[in-house]
C-alpha cells in the first residue's frame, strides 16, 4: 500500500516528500529545514498569555502509547555523529557553488543483516529531496559527496535501512558455495522482487524493469532452473535495480536537517585591492573623484585583482574632525576621517560630494566590471556628530547625564569625531530596519560585497537577522567581517552569516605559528563555516614585520597570503613597499585616513610583478582555488615554510617554498611528496618553475633548495608524474 505522496509521484523518481501523509509507510516525517524562521520584531505591551490553539497543542504533544512504540521501533538503524554539522544544526555549513560537500555518519544496526544508507538533500524550501548513496568506509563509518550548484540555503540529512536483498545475496552465496542452496532460499529471493514491484519506488522505467525481472524469475522457476534464478538474482543489473526500487525495511532517519549555505565563488576565492578614492588624483592638493578611480582600473587589472574595495565614501562630518596623523587640531584644509560618517549633505545613503554623484558611481561600477573587478564598499555603523540621524533619531544613540552625546571609545583610545548607535531600548526595532535598508540601498546601486567595520562590537542577533534579510533579496551578497578580536567571537560572526573573516594571519610570522594557525583554519571544524581573508596590511595596521623587513619582507608576506589563502587582500601602497610607521606603533605615518596622498604607482622597487604572478597562478591553477587543499611538508630549516596545494586528482599540484627570513639566504633539504603521486621514494617527478617556466626533474624524495631574499624569497613549483 502506498502513502498518498507515493501514489501521486509514482514514476517521478526517487524523491522524498515533507508531508505528514508519509509518516511510517514512506519514511519518517521530515521536520523543519534547520534555518531560523525570521519574523518582524515588534515592541508591544505585555498581554495575558493566550490559551494554546488546538493546532499548536497538537504539535507540542509527543506520541504516547502504541504510536510511540511504533515510531521507536521503526527507527531501528542507528545514525550517529553526522558531519559536518555546526552546533547541532544551529548554524549552516558553508560551501561554494559547485564545491563538494563530504557527508559522513556512523551507521549501524543490530544483528548481522546488511544495511544501506544515503544522504538526502535539497533546497531549504523544496518539497522533494535528491539522494546520493553513502559508501561504507570502515568501522561503521559511511561517506558520500554531494554538490550544490547555485547560491542559497540548502539542507541535508541521512537515512538508512535494512537491505534485505544484500543480506539474501550474501547468505545465498554462502549456502550455494557449501552446496546447501534450496528452493526455499530461491523463493525468498523471488519474494524480494515481488515486494519491490509493489513498493511503488523508483521511476516508471525502473518499475517496468522490476516487473520484467519478476516475470523472468517466474519463468525460470516454472522450468525448475535453480541456477538461472540464482544468477539472475545475483546479476549486477538486478542489484542496481533493487537498490533504487526495492523495499526499504526499517527505514530510519537522522532526526535533524543539517543546514547548508551555498555562496557564489567570490565568497571563497578573491583577491582584494583597497584604496582611498580621494587619493587617486595624483595631487595632494586636489581631492580625488570616481573618475580618477576609473583611470586607475587598467593598472589594478594588470596586477590581477578581482575585488576593488573602498573605505567609506559618504559625507564626512566637521564636528571634532581629526587632522593629519590623528591630531585633534586639524587645519581648515584637512579632509577628516572617512569613518566619521555624516554631514548636512547626508549620511550612509549619500556620497561625499567631492567624489562625485550616483551617476558617477554607477559608471565606476560598470567600468570596474569591464576590467574584471567587482566593487566592494565599507559598511561602518558609526556616525559623526553631524549625521542627520542624531537629529532625526536621538533614541538611537547614547547620551550622558549632562545631555551630551557619548563619543566612541576603546580605552585608552577615544574617537571624538565618531558616535556609535545602540541596538536595544528605544532603538529596537527601528535601527535594525534602518541599517538593513542601507545595505539594500547599496545593493540596488550594484554593490554586492560589503566589508563591515568592527562587527564584533554589534549584537550577534542583529547580524544574523540582517544578513538573512539581505540574502532574501540577493543570495550572492558577500559580507567580510573586520573583526580582529577574540577567536570565539570571530568564529561566531562567521556562524551567524559572514561569508569572509579577517584573521590573525597578519601577525603570524614564524614557521611554527603559520603551521599551527593554518592547520586550525583548514582542518578543524571552523573550516566548515569560516573563510579567512588574509589581508597583508590595512589602513589601520602596519605590521612590525613589514616595518623592518624591506622589500623581501613584502614579497614574503604577499607569497604567503596569496598562496595560503582562498581570499587575500592588500591595501594600496603595499605594492610600493610603504612601511613608515608612527614610532612604536603598528600604524602608518601620514595615514590616508586623515589626509589625501599621492603616489607614483610604478615607482622603482615596487613588487607589482610578484603580485601579478601570484594572481595569475591563482586564476590558472585549480589547486589554489580550494582553501582546504593545503598540506605542509618537511623542510629541514625553520626559516623555510614548505607546503603544497593540490586537486583531488593531482592534475594541479603546486609546491611552495617561502623564506621567512627577509635578511639572509636560507636553504636546506626537503621531501618531495612522492607518496601523493603514488610514486616510490626513489621515483621521479617532472617539475615546472612557475615563475620563469623552466622545466626539469627531481629524482628521489630528498632534494635541496636555496632561497636568497635579495633575489626572490619564494619558489613555486608544479609537479606531476
Secondary structure, 3 states (H helix, E strand, C coil): CCCHHHHHHCECCCCCCCCHHHCCCCCCCCCCCCCCCCCCCCCCCCCCCCCCCHHHHHHHCCCCHHHHHHHHHHCCCEEEEEECCEHHHCECEEEECCCEEEEEEEEECCCCCCEEEEEEEEECCCCCCEEEECEEEECCEEEEEEECCCCEEEEEEEEEEECHHHHHHHHHHHHHHCCCCCHHHHHHHHHHHHHHHHHCCCEHHHHHHHHHHHHHHHHHHHCCCHHHHHHHHHCHHHHHHHHHHCCCEEEEECCCCEEEEEECHHHCCEEEEEECHHHCCCCCCCCCCHHHHHHHHHHHHHCCCCEEEECCCCCECCCCCCCHHHCCCCCCCCCCCCCCECECCECCCCCCCCCCCHHHHHHHHHHHHHCCCEEEEEECCCECCCCHHHHHCHHHECECCCCCECEEEECCEEEEEEECECCCHHHCCHHHHHHHHHHHHHHHCCCCEEEEECHHHCCHHHHHHHHHHHHHHCCCCEEEEECCCCHHHHHHHHHHCCCEEECHHHHCCCHHHHHHHHHHHHHCHHHHCCCEEEECCECCECCHHHHHCHHHHHHHHHHHHHHHCCEEEEECCHHHCCCCECCCCCCECCCCCCCCCCCCCCCCCCCHHHHHHHHHHHHHCHHHHCHHHEEECCECCCCEEEEEEECCCCCCEEEEEEECCCCCCEEEEEECCHHHHCCCCCCEEEEEECCCCCEEEEECCEEEEEECCCCCCEEEEEEEC
